[in-house]
Amino acid sequence: MARPGAMSDQASAIEDDAGLLPGEVDPPIVVRPARPADLPEVIAIDTIVTGLEKSEYWSAIERRYGNAERAGRGFLVAEVEGEVAGFVLGEVRDWEFGSPPCGWVFAIDVHPRFRLAGVGTRLVAGMADWFRREGVATMRTILARDNTLILSFFRSLGMTTGPFIPLEIDLARMEMVLHDRESVA
Amino acid sequence: MRLQKNTLLALYSVLEFAFDSSRHISASEIAQKYEVSPHHLAKVLSELARSGYVESVRGVGGGYRFAGNARRVTLMDIILLFEDFTPEPADRRESAEETPVGLALASVMREIDEIAKATLSSITLATMLQWIDRHQAAHRGTRVHEQGAAKAAGPRAPARTAERASRREEVAPVPDA
């Protein structure tokens, strides 16, 4: 799975985006594949939004996604007047969890200065176009269920609960459960 | 999670008002549309007004109109006016609920409720209006298809009258974010 959990700690960047009215986009937003030179601005946005500096994470992202043409991985930025205003990361994953090929959006951030301008919407639309070109028909993401603002943002774009249910367990608890099962056996 | 009748009525009403916040809608119009007693509805509207989601307009052509921000108000905001999701205190639970079986079942129900709450908290009225528009468009498409089929069947076929454009259809759809 393509780090879907990363969305929850980054998505607060776009929470105000849902209030945009059509025609309010000025100056124009250009969504394009990320270039290596964009990375410092991308990292700066992520640091502002999340309050966490994740240099190792971004180095790994650069290695994996730096070449935007690489099949199956998408890294787009939104540019406003020559400045990186936001970015989105996604990846096509095949047949994991029994799912036919599907595009995962797993990180999206918008610089606070560019909120309420439709940047988040344009980034998601750009990623959807990229997924289509990659030959997938479904876009998927995962969010913390208390992240209602970003859930609302994605829902405003028409996304709904999908057919998969995420499950998790505290590993200490799993140890107890397994121990109990062995005892019964 | 099972919503009370008042809660559902509040959701119907607030969505009706949110379609066009400039239009005043009378309580009787909503009562008639959803086949509820005006007296019952009045209590619900009063609570919505008290909470600032609608405002009443007096005089000729008066009624209620939406006073909130449809892009910010969620279904849960409205639901919480009428429902109390606070867990029952331990001393008020039935003894069966305190058994291992009861406690295990309660944990399943809690899990379901948490998902339901997250869903209701993430759907704004603006998103609902988009969905409703989509349903209406699909409904119109079906009607047009039926009319086309009737026309193709010949002049003696029982022609269906075109559905009168509803008030909802006359207002501009809510724009995307």
Contacts between the chains, C-beta under 8 A, distances in Angstrom:
chain1	res1	chain2	res2	distance
A	17	B	177	6.0
A	18	B	71	5.7
A	18	B	124	7.4
A	18	B	126	7.8
A	18	B	177	4.1
A	19	B	71	5.1
A	19	B	72	7.7
A	19	B	177	7.0
A	20	B	177	5.5
A	21	B	175	5.6
A	22	B	175	4.8
A	22	B	176	7.2
A	118	B	177	7.2
A	120	B	177	7.6
A	121	B	176	6.8
A	121	B	177	5.3
A	145	B	114	6.9
A	145	B	115	7.0
A	145	B	118	3.6
A	146	B	118	7.1
A	148	B	74	7.0
A	148	B	118	7.2
A	148	B	121	4.4
A	148	B	122	4.9
A	151	B	118	7.1
A	151	B	121	7.5
A	151	B	122	3.3
A	152	B	74	6.9
A	152	B	122	5.0
A	152	B	123	7.1
A	152	B	124	5.3
A	152	B	127	7.1
A	153	B	177	6.6
A	155	B	122	5.5
A	155	B	123	5.6
A	155	B	124	7.5
A	155	B	127	5.0
A	156	B	71	7.6
A	156	B	124	6.7
A	156	B	126	6.5
A	156	B	127	5.0
A	156	B	130	7.4
A	156	B	176	6.8
A	156	B	177	4.5
A	157	B	176	7.1
A	157	B	177	6.8
A	158	B	130	7.4
A	161	B	119	6.7
